[in-house]
Amino acid sequence: MKSFAGPLVVLLCVVGFATPAARAQDPAEAHVAAAKTAAGTDYARMFDNLCSASVLEPRGPREAGPYPPPASEWDAEPAKIFDNLYYVGSKTVAAWAVTTSEGIIILDALFEYSVEEEIVNGLKKLGLDPADIKYAIISHAHGDHYAGAPYLQERLNARIVLGGPDWDFLAGQSNPSKPRRDIAVTDGQKLTLGDTTITMYLTPGHTPGTISYLVPLRDGAQRHLGAMWGGTSFVTKTAEAFRLYINSAEKFAGIVRDNPVDVVLTNHPQNSRVFEKILMIRGRQDYEPHPFVVGKDSQLNLLTAASECAQAQIARLAARGR
């Protein structure tokens, strides 16, 4: 009886040799690998969303569900994060309340159907007064972040802060959920309320006027600095748009390096395991480290992963002749 071991070994060697070689010739793979390393487990969801080849595929029509969706799909319990920072967002979209000596600054305003329950009622559950809201900083002009702003503007007289180019974008929209034009952010602008100053930077790419910011935080006698990358996903799928996104990520990385950033904030909770960290806070002992204090390198890893995924998409576009 003849043995087929020899030919089989040869076949396996050919297959095993061809696959790595093919990958080595794909410029996108090196960027995907770098992004995956940077993302680690902390930003794995963001990596999956940004680095997938499906990002470049045209989206088909989404199946329309009930609107607004049932509260069971979005309602989340509010939580105290630091002495001056509270989570008042939903299950899928983050909103944060920064308390100061002269009032409250809200970071992102959610959908119009969730703003009252999550932000207003959430503050009440936390023992805070929604009437103390003085400003709402909107990271970018997408409805899940700005549609609740008119409620805060009209019922609580809050000032709405948004990047100038995004105000211009909204001006051309007929959406009834858009706020009245108010404060337009310029690059490096500071917003001071009482004892707290938030510094805002224009980081276009997700939208033309996306803003990212630095937020001072307190945990007892400890002082920390939070950083939020204002817009994560890729909206316009062209090489030019990806390069703009990369330039903004590199710009904000430079700002992070120049400042004592040690806390990562995101405007979608799944992108930085917010709810896992909240559970850790609830069981935290005084001697244990704060779960949101992750160090400067963690924020830089987030930005590196986002940038590398954008570079991977550019390489894929080039391979398609686009």
Buried (B, 14 or more C-beta within 10 A) or exposed (E): EEEEEEEEEEEEEEEEEEEEEEEEEBBBBBBBBBBBEBBEEBBBBBBEBBBBEEBEEEEEEEEEEEEEEEEEEBBBEBBBBBEBBBBBBBBBBBBBBBBBEEBBBBBBBBBBBBBBBBBBBBBEEBEBEBBBBBBBBBBBBBBBBBBBBBBBBEBBEBBBBBBBBBBBBBEEEEEEBBBEEBBBBEEEBEBEBEEBEBBBBBBBBBBBBBBBBBBBBBBEEEEBBBBBBBBBBBEEBEBEBBBBBBBBBEBBBEBBEEBEBBBBBBBBBBBBBBBEBBEBBEEEEEEEEBBBBBEBEBBBBBBBBBBBBBBBBBBBBEEEEE
